[in-house]
Amino acid sequence: MDIITIPDMGDFATNAYIVSSGNIAVLIDAPCYPDIIMDRLGELKLEAILLTHGHVDHISAAGELKEKTGCKVYISHEDEPMLRSSKLCRADYFSVPFYPCKGAECFSDGDELIFGDMTFKVVSTKGHTYGSVSFIIDDVIFSGDTLFAGSIGRVDIGGSTFGDIISSIDKLYKLADGKNMRVFSGHGPVTDLYSELIENPYLGALRGQ
């Protein structure tokens, strides 16, 4: 499995990740600039776009990429309406353009999405939005806007509560079962579970467990 990071895209400095094995690729989140994403794909065949949540800075390129490549787009049931509403995805709130995406397929907590020899486990990580998810494959977590290097996602723009997002992060640690997994976030650098448990100022409640 190979991971290509496309960092700091657009005004929100959003990350996208191309995960590939052989010639099959999966895109984690679809920020702005679909042409840049297509260029980074090269000869890889884009099978799917997996969206960690429905905020505008993570979905803007999904519709165009779906049309260009014929790939499928996946999102949680709770966040799917955001793909069709400039208000719900917060494009109106931030006064940024909105590009809808129709025909997405929905997943649920615990689902496994298989593309070639890659299997992505869907983990509901409610907090930043009600339908936020993380994806786990091998020793990697794609955490979206749930867990960052040194921080956590906001819960004041359509999310739930601080307690919810901390519970979701705790869930990731329990699923890791003591393994130090790499964490690829929706914004910022790559980190890992051990480093965040030691250094992240928001995870104090988890350190004594």
DAKA-V990476 format. One record per residue. RES is the residue in one letter. SS is DSSP state (~ for helix, > for strand, _ for the rest). PHI is phi in whole degrees, 0 to 359 (* if undefined). OMEGA is omega in radians with two decimals (999 if undefined). Layout:
RES_SS_PHI_OMEGA, RES_SS_PHI_OMEGA
//
This chain:
M___*_3.09, D_>_243_3.12, I_>_235_3.03, I_>_253_3.09, T_>_267_3.00, I_>_248_-2.93, P_>_268_2.86, D_>_53_-3.09, M_>_273_3.03, G___75_-3.07, D___295_-3.11, F___264_3.13, A___51_-3.08, T_>_272_3.08, N_>_269_2.90, A_>_236_-3.10, Y_>_227_3.01, I_>_261_3.13, V_>_252_-3.03, S_>_223_2.99, S_>_213_-2.98, G___64_3.14, N___256_-3.10, I_>_262_-3.11, A_>_231_3.02, V_>_234_3.12, L_>_257_3.04, I_>_263_-3.10, D___69_-3.02, A___225_3.10, P___293_-3.13, C___293_3.06, Y___65_3.11, P_~_301_3.13, D_~_295_3.09, I_~_295_3.12, I_~_296_3.11, M_~_299_3.13, D_~_296_-3.14, R_~_288_3.08, L_~_293_-3.13, G___58_-3.11, E___271_3.13, L___291_3.10, K_>_266_-3.14, L_>_282_-3.12, E_>_272_-3.02, A_>_201_2.94, I_>_246_3.11, L_>_255_-3.07, L___260_3.14, T___288_3.07, H___191_-2.95, G___256_3.10, H___291_-2.97, V_~_304_-3.08, D_~_285_3.11, H_~_248_-3.01, I_~_236_-2.91, S___303_-3.07, A___268_-3.00, A_~_298_-3.10, G_~_297_-3.13, E_~_293_3.11, L_~_295_3.08, K_~_298_3.13, E_~_293_-3.07, K_~_287_-2.99, T_~_249_-3.05, G___77_-3.13, C___288_3.02, K_>_267_3.08, V_>_243_-3.11, Y_>_238_3.10, I_>_206_3.12, S_>_291_3.07, H___302_-3.07, E___294_-3.06, D___264_-3.10, E_~_305_3.12, P_~_301_3.14, M_~_295_3.13, L_~_292_-3.05, R_~_240_-3.06, S___220_3.11, S___293_3.10, K___284_-3.07, L___293_-3.12, C___278_3.08, R___77_3.04, A_~_297_3.11, D_~_296_-3.11, Y_~_301_-3.11, F_~_265_3.13, S___55_3.12, V___237_-3.13, P___298_3.13, F___237_3.12, Y___236_-3.05, P___292_3.07, C___228_-3.12, K___252_3.04, G___78_3.11, A___287_3.04, E_>_259_-3.05, C_>_251_3.07, F_>_242_3.13, S___231_3.11, D___305_3.11, G___91_3.10, D___296_3.01, E_>_242_-3.13, L_>_253_-3.01, I_>_247_3.09, F_>_225_-3.02, G___60_3.10, D___260_3.11, M_>_256_3.10, T_>_238_3.14, F_>_255_3.07, K_>_269_3.13, V_>_272_3.13, V_>_236_3.08, S_>_295_3.11, T___231_3.13, K___307_3.10, G___158_3.12, H___295_2.86, T___226_3.14, Y___293_-3.11, G___254_3.12, S___300_3.08, V_>_226_2.91, S_>_242_3.10, F_>_242_3.11, I_>_245_3.02, I_>_220_-3.09, D___53_-3.11, D___256_-3.04, V_>_237_2.99, I_>_243_2.95, F_>_263_-2.90, S_>_264_-3.12, G_>_57_3.14, D___256_3.07, T___268_-3.10, L_>_231_3.09, F_>_242_2.96, A___293_3.09, G___81_-3.09, S_>_202_3.06, I_>_223_-3.11, G___287_3.05, R___291_3.05, V___240_-3.06, D___256_3.14, I___233_3.09, G___100_3.13, G___266_-3.12, S___242_-3.09, T___224_3.06, F_~_301_3.12, G_~_300_3.12, D_~_296_-3.07, I_~_289_3.07, I_~_294_3.08, S_~_298_3.12, S_~_294_3.11, I_~_293_3.05, D_~_302_3.10, K_~_300_3.11, L_~_297_3.12, Y_~_296_-3.14, K_~_293_3.09, L_~_293_3.10, A_~_292_3.05, D___53_3.08, G___88_-3.13, K___276_3.10, N___276_-3.09, M___264_3.04, R_>_287_-3.10, V_>_239_3.09, F_>_256_-2.99, S_>_264_3.12, G___289_3.10, H___213_3.05, G___87_-3.02, P___280_3.03, V___291_3.08, T_>_222_3.09, D_>_211_-3.04, L_~_296_-3.12, Y_~_298_-3.11, S_~_299_-3.11, E_~_291_3.13, L_~_295_3.14, I_~_277_-2.89, E_~_251_-3.02, N___289_-3.05, P_~_293_-3.11, Y_~_271_-3.02, L_~_255_-3.11, G_~_303_-3.12, A_~_293_-3.10, L_~_267_-3.00, R_~_290_-3.10, G___271_-3.10, Q___279_999
//
